[in-house]
Amino acid sequence: MENKIFDKEFFNKLKTMSLQIKALTEGGQSGVRRSKSKGTSVEFSDFREYNIGDDIRRIDWNAYGRFEKLFIKLFVEEKEANINIYIDCSKSMDFEEKREVTLKISAVVAYLALNNQDKVNINLITRDGIKSEKYSGILSFQRILNFIEKETFEGTVKINNSIKRNKIKSKGLSIIISDFLNEEDIEDSIRFLKYCHQEILIINVLSDSELNPKLNGEVTLVDSESDKKVQLTVTSKILINYKKALERFTLNLKNISQKYGGKLIQVSSNESIDKIIFDKLFKEGVI
């Protein structure tokens, strides 16, 4: 995965962007986000590389003279944010390319957060419950890749129970990546995250076959998680009704997200990671 996604050109693109988060922490270590707390301290804390949009008045020109790179000074009133990434690891997320694109999105978001000196909490929602690990510092990025790539996507999961059992102590951004093709009411999770002072981003990952089914005639459909089989004759009318049901499904996710101040982004698993990141997440103001 590392060779396919994170080549030098792609890294250079990522370094010009940052996650846009309003819910900032009141305390914590120095980071690139300005705290809402109004202190008078301008105590120097650290350096980081200049990103487009940074205040050019804070560039350290002495460092530029030595390294021929732009660095800006960080001060203690700038605080880190907390990024919580929840990954649905159910069997249905292993259909076609859904697992691959889910891990790619998770890795990109994690990289952007770490590069901004934010904390990243990776939460794998598995059939055995939630598996969580916390990371900070860009040097921990490879450990994130190792953690998410080794997980097997299988069985059924309980998103609501897993998220509500996960302790969230700080304001930040929570991202749920799932197909949401289960019988749970996702609003329960969204309400909980809002209560925990989270900005909320829902990323709905569906395969091309789920978005644009190309079935015809007699078929047998098998539920990947329960192995339940359904036999039916696919007609143009059934496909039209399926499209309408999919539109209702998407609209419901969107309405629930907006109800709690969140955003919904729906992606197809056959879309390139560049398109997903730079067209969809960028246009929605996430990065």
C-alpha positions as CSV (number, residue, x, y, z in Angstrom):
1,M,0.0,0.0,0.0
2,E,2.8,2.4,0.8
3,N,4.3,2.1,-2.6
4,K,1.0,2.6,-4.4
5,I,-0.2,5.6,-2.6
6,F,2.5,7.4,-0.7
7,D,5.0,8.2,-3.4
8,K,7.0,11.4,-3.4
9,E,4.5,13.4,-5.6
10,F,1.6,12.4,-3.4
11,F,3.5,13.4,-0.2
12,N,4.2,16.8,-1.7
13,K,0.5,17.3,-2.3
14,L,-0.4,16.3,1.2
15,K,2.1,18.7,2.8
16,T,0.2,21.6,1.3
17,M,-3.0,20.7,3.1
18,S,-4.4,20.3,6.6
19,L,-7.5,19.1,8.3
20,Q,-10.0,21.9,8.9
21,I,-11.2,21.5,12.5
22,K,-13.2,24.0,14.5
23,A,-13.4,22.0,17.7
24,L,-10.1,22.8,19.3
25,T,-8.6,21.5,22.5
26,E,-8.2,23.9,25.4
27,G,-4.9,22.3,26.5
28,G,-2.3,19.8,25.3
29,Q,1.1,20.0,23.7
30,S,2.1,22.6,21.0
31,G,0.6,22.0,17.6
32,V,-0.4,23.9,14.5
33,R,-4.0,24.8,15.6
34,R,-4.6,28.0,17.6
35,S,-6.4,27.3,20.9
36,K,-9.6,29.1,21.8
37,S,-8.2,30.0,25.2
38,K,-7.1,33.6,25.2
39,G,-3.6,33.7,26.9
40,T,-1.0,36.3,26.6
41,S,1.9,33.9,26.4
42,V,4.1,34.0,23.3
43,E,6.6,31.5,24.6
44,F,8.5,29.7,21.9
45,S,7.8,26.0,21.7
46,D,9.0,24.4,18.4
47,F,9.4,24.6,14.6
48,R,7.6,23.0,11.8
49,E,7.8,23.2,8.0
50,Y,5.8,26.0,6.4
51,N,2.5,25.1,4.8
52,I,0.5,27.2,2.4
53,G,-1.8,29.5,4.3
54,D,0.5,29.9,7.3
55,D,1.3,33.4,8.5
56,I,4.5,34.4,6.6
57,R,5.4,36.8,9.4
58,R,6.3,33.8,11.5
59,I,8.8,32.3,9.1
60,D,12.2,31.8,10.6
61,W,14.6,33.2,8.0
62,N,17.7,32.2,9.9
63,A,16.5,28.5,9.6
64,Y,15.9,29.1,5.9
65,G,19.4,30.3,5.4
66,R,20.8,27.1,7.0
67,F,18.5,24.5,5.5
68,E,17.0,26.2,2.4
69,K,13.5,25.2,3.6
70,L,10.8,27.4,5.1
71,F,10.0,26.8,8.8
72,I,7.7,28.7,11.1
73,K,7.8,29.2,14.8
74,L,5.2,27.5,17.1
75,F,4.2,29.0,20.4
76,V,2.5,27.4,23.4
77,E,-0.9,28.9,22.7
78,E,-1.2,26.8,19.6
79,K,-2.6,23.4,20.6
80,E,-3.0,20.0,19.0
81,A,-6.3,18.6,18.0
82,N,-7.6,15.1,18.4
83,I,-8.6,13.1,15.3
84,N,-10.6,10.0,16.0
85,I,-10.9,7.6,13.0
86,Y,-13.5,4.8,13.2
87,I,-13.1,2.0,10.7
88,D,-15.9,-0.6,10.0
89,C,-14.1,-3.9,9.7
90,S,-17.1,-6.0,8.9
91,K,-17.2,-8.6,6.2
92,S,-19.3,-6.4,3.9
93,M,-16.5,-3.9,3.9
94,D,-14.2,-6.5,2.2
95,F,-16.5,-6.6,-0.9
96,E,-14.7,-5.6,-4.1
97,E,-12.3,-2.7,-3.4
98,K,-14.1,-1.3,-0.3
99,R,-11.4,-2.5,2.2
100,E,-8.6,-1.1,0.1
101,V,-10.1,2.4,-0.4
102,T,-11.2,2.5,3.3
103,L,-7.6,1.9,4.5
104,K,-6.2,4.4,2.0
105,I,-8.6,7.2,3.2
106,S,-7.8,6.4,6.8
107,A,-4.0,6.5,6.1
108,V,-4.2,9.8,4.3
109,V,-6.3,11.5,7.0
110,A,-3.9,10.1,9.7
111,Y,-0.9,11.4,7.8
112,L,-2.4,14.9,7.4
113,A,-3.2,15.0,11.1
114,L,0.2,13.8,12.3
115,N,1.9,16.2,9.9
116,N,0.0,19.0,11.7
117,Q,1.2,17.7,15.1
118,D,-2.3,16.5,16.0
119,K,-3.0,13.3,17.9
120,V,-4.6,10.4,16.0
121,N,-6.8,7.7,17.5
122,I,-7.3,4.8,15.2
123,N,-10.4,2.7,16.2
124,L,-11.0,-0.6,14.4
125,I,-14.6,-1.7,14.8
126,T,-14.4,-5.5,14.6
127,R,-16.7,-8.5,15.3
128,D,-14.8,-8.9,18.6
129,G,-15.4,-5.2,19.6
130,I,-13.3,-2.1,19.2
131,K,-9.5,-2.1,18.9
132,S,-7.9,1.3,19.5
133,E,-4.4,2.7,19.4
134,K,-3.2,6.3,19.9
135,Y,-0.5,8.0,17.9
136,S,1.4,11.3,17.8
137,G,4.3,12.5,15.7
138,I,4.9,11.9,12.0
139,L,7.4,9.2,12.8
140,S,4.4,7.0,14.0
141,F,2.8,7.0,10.6
142,Q,4.4,3.6,9.6
143,R,3.0,2.1,12.8
144,I,-0.5,3.2,11.8
145,L,-0.1,1.5,8.4
146,N,1.0,-1.7,10.1
147,F,-1.9,-1.5,12.6
148,I,-4.7,-1.0,10.0
149,E,-3.3,-3.3,7.3
150,K,-3.1,-6.4,9.5
151,E,-6.8,-6.4,10.5
152,T,-9.0,-9.0,8.9
153,F,-12.4,-7.7,7.8
154,E,-14.9,-10.4,8.8
155,G,-18.2,-11.1,10.5
156,T,-20.7,-8.5,11.7
157,V,-19.9,-5.5,13.9
158,K,-21.8,-3.2,16.2
159,I,-20.9,0.3,15.4
160,N,-23.0,2.0,18.0
161,N,-21.8,-0.1,20.9
162,S,-18.2,0.2,19.9
163,I,-18.2,4.0,19.5
164,K,-20.1,4.6,22.8
165,R,-17.7,2.4,24.7
166,N,-14.7,4.4,23.4
167,K,-13.7,7.1,25.8
168,I,-13.4,10.5,24.3
169,K,-12.0,13.1,26.6
170,S,-11.1,16.0,24.3
171,K,-12.8,18.1,21.6
172,G,-11.8,17.1,18.1
173,L,-12.9,15.5,14.8
174,S,-14.5,12.1,14.6
175,I,-14.6,10.3,11.3
176,I,-16.6,7.1,10.7
177,I,-15.8,5.1,7.6
178,S,-18.4,2.4,6.7
179,D,-20.8,1.2,4.2
180,F,-23.5,1.4,6.9
181,L,-25.2,-1.6,5.4
182,N,-26.5,-3.0,8.7
183,E,-29.7,-2.8,10.7
184,E,-28.3,-0.3,13.2
185,D,-29.6,3.3,13.6
186,I,-26.4,5.3,13.1
187,E,-28.0,8.3,14.7
188,D,-27.3,6.8,18.1
189,S,-23.5,7.0,17.4
190,I,-23.7,10.5,15.9
191,R,-25.6,11.8,18.9
192,F,-23.0,10.4,21.2
193,L,-20.1,12.0,19.3
194,K,-21.9,15.3,19.3
195,Y,-22.3,15.0,23.1
196,C,-18.6,14.5,23.3
197,H,-18.0,17.8,21.5
198,Q,-16.9,16.3,18.2
199,E,-17.0,17.6,14.7
200,I,-18.4,14.7,12.7
201,L,-17.5,13.4,9.3
202,I,-19.4,10.4,7.8
203,I,-17.6,8.7,4.9
204,N,-19.9,6.2,3.2
205,V,-17.9,3.7,1.1
206,L,-19.9,1.7,-1.4
207,S,-18.7,-0.6,-4.2
208,D,-19.5,0.2,-7.8
209,S,-21.8,-2.9,-7.8
210,E,-23.8,-1.5,-4.9
211,L,-24.0,2.0,-6.5
212,N,-24.7,0.8,-10.0
213,P,-25.8,-2.8,-10.1
214,K,-25.6,-4.5,-13.4
215,L,-27.8,-7.6,-12.8
216,N,-30.3,-9.1,-15.1
217,G,-32.6,-12.2,-15.0
218,E,-32.5,-15.0,-12.5
219,V,-29.9,-14.3,-9.7
220,T,-29.1,-15.6,-6.3
221,L,-27.8,-12.9,-3.9
222,V,-25.8,-14.0,-0.8
223,D,-25.4,-11.8,2.3
224,S,-21.6,-11.7,2.9
225,E,-22.0,-11.5,6.7
226,S,-25.0,-13.9,7.4
227,D,-24.7,-16.1,4.3
228,K,-28.4,-15.7,3.8
229,K,-29.5,-16.3,0.2
230,V,-32.2,-14.6,-1.8
231,Q,-33.3,-15.7,-5.2
232,L,-35.0,-13.2,-7.5
233,T,-35.6,-12.2,-11.0
234,V,-34.0,-8.9,-11.7
235,T,-36.1,-6.6,-14.0
236,S,-35.7,-3.0,-15.0
237,K,-38.5,-2.1,-12.5
238,I,-36.5,-3.8,-9.6
239,L,-33.4,-1.8,-10.6
240,I,-35.4,1.4,-10.6
241,N,-36.8,0.6,-7.1
242,Y,-33.3,-0.3,-5.9
243,K,-32.0,3.1,-7.1
244,K,-34.8,4.9,-5.2
245,A,-34.1,2.9,-2.1
246,L,-30.4,3.8,-2.4
247,E,-31.3,7.5,-2.7
248,R,-33.4,7.3,0.4
249,F,-30.6,5.5,2.2
250,T,-28.1,8.2,1.3
251,L,-30.5,11.0,2.1
252,N,-31.1,9.5,5.5
253,L,-27.4,9.5,6.3
254,K,-27.0,13.0,5.1
255,N,-30.0,14.3,7.2
256,I,-28.6,12.6,10.3
257,S,-25.2,14.0,9.7
258,Q,-26.5,17.5,9.2
259,K,-28.8,17.3,12.2
260,Y,-25.7,17.2,14.4
261,G,-23.6,19.6,12.4
262,G,-21.7,16.9,10.6
263,K,-21.0,16.2,6.9
264,L,-21.6,13.1,4.7
265,I,-19.3,12.2,1.9
266,Q,-20.2,9.1,-0.2
267,V,-17.4,7.5,-2.3
268,S,-17.3,4.6,-4.7
269,S,-14.6,2.0,-4.1
270,N,-13.4,2.2,-7.7
271,E,-12.6,5.9,-7.4
272,S,-9.0,6.9,-7.2
273,I,-7.6,8.1,-3.9
274,D,-6.6,11.4,-5.6
275,K,-10.2,12.0,-6.6
276,I,-11.6,11.1,-3.2
277,I,-9.1,13.3,-1.3
278,F,-8.7,16.3,-3.6
279,D,-12.1,16.4,-5.3
280,K,-14.5,15.3,-2.5
281,L,-12.8,15.9,0.9
282,F,-11.1,19.1,-0.4
283,K,-14.3,20.5,-1.9
284,E,-16.2,19.8,1.3
285,G,-13.7,21.8,3.3
286,V,-12.4,18.8,5.3
287,I,-8.8,19.3,4.1
